[in-house]
Amino acid sequence: MISRRTVLATAALAPLAGRPADTAEFTVQSDGRRKRRVFERRREAAQAALDHESPPILSNGDEDRYSDRRASFTKTMPHNDLGEVDPAAYRRWLRILENGDAAGFEDAPRDSQAVERLNNPQAAYAIELVGPDATALALPPPPTFTSHAAAAEMADLYWRALLRDLPFRAWDTDPRAAAAAADLRSVGAPQLDATTLFRGTTAGEQRGPLISQFLWLDIPYGA
């Protein structure tokens, strides 16, 4: 299985893959030749990215499928008592996104009782100077609102919330962990038990303790 990390790393290195580096070119020099070589390599990588055909942007169709926007992002916006977003507020939000003006986000529709703030809503307009641009990477559309995959993901998230205060040492014996494993197996999680709850599907993720080794061991890096 190809992971997202592998895709990103491959895309970032692809423009330079066809030209092997000559160590002598990058020896520290006082006459500016190294700076020139670095500029040329970066320009070649940028040109390769420009020449590469951008993948199509695929939608799962949910936004157009539901007139009440039940499957769209509407957090912090005004809603009625049934949890349905205010239509005028959603249309205003779409106009802000289409315009892309930073000032418009200061006037984004917001419920008077909302507590949380939107997390970086202008990220789509940012330009990365390292690696490929976000629009150059192909991603499949998310599962549709009524799909089996979306239901399974929702079940997984609810069980994570219910078990978040349960110590890992109790997972082998606590009936809630067993119930979570049984429920997630019923929606398609393969070979799942209390010891492998909430694990990923890539190589090695089913082995060892669930706690991250980065949280368990000291890391001699930065803060």
C-alpha positions, 0 to 999 in steps of 0.5 A: 500500500502506498502511503500519503507520506510516500506520495509526498516524498516522491513528488517532492524529489521527482523533479531532481531525480533525473540529474545526479548531484556532483559534490564538487558543484556544491563545495563552499566557495567564496566567489558565489558559484555555489549560490548560482548552482543552488539557484539553477537547481531550484529553478529546474525543479520549479520548471519541472513542477510547472510543466507537470500536468495538474491532476483533476480536482474530484468532488464526491458531489455531496455539496450539490446533492443536499440543498440543506448542506447537511454534508458540507463544512458549516462549523461555527456558522449559524444553525437552526434548532435541528442543526441545519445551517442558515442558507444565507450564511452558507451562501455568504461563506461561498462568496468569501471562498470564491473571492479569496480576499483576506478581508472577507474572512474577517466578516465570515458568518459566525454564530453568536454562541460559537466558541471555537475559531476556524483553523487557518481558513485561508490555507488554500491560498498559501503558496509553499516554497518547499516541495510541490504545490498542493494542487499538484498532488492527486487525492481521491474524493472523500467518502460520500455522506451516505456511504458505508465508509463514512459510517465506519469512520463515524463509528470509529470516531465515536468509539475513540471519544468514548474510550479516550479516558480508558488507560491502555493497560485496561484495554485487554479486560475492559468490556468497553474496549471489547465492545468497540472492537466488535462494533468496528468489526461489524462495519468492516474493520478486519482482524480487529481486537482490543489490542489493535483498536484504532491502529492504521493499516500500513506496515508495522502499525499493528505491532507494539504498544499504541502509545507513540514512542515519540511521547515515551522517549526524550527527543534531542531536537528543538523544544 
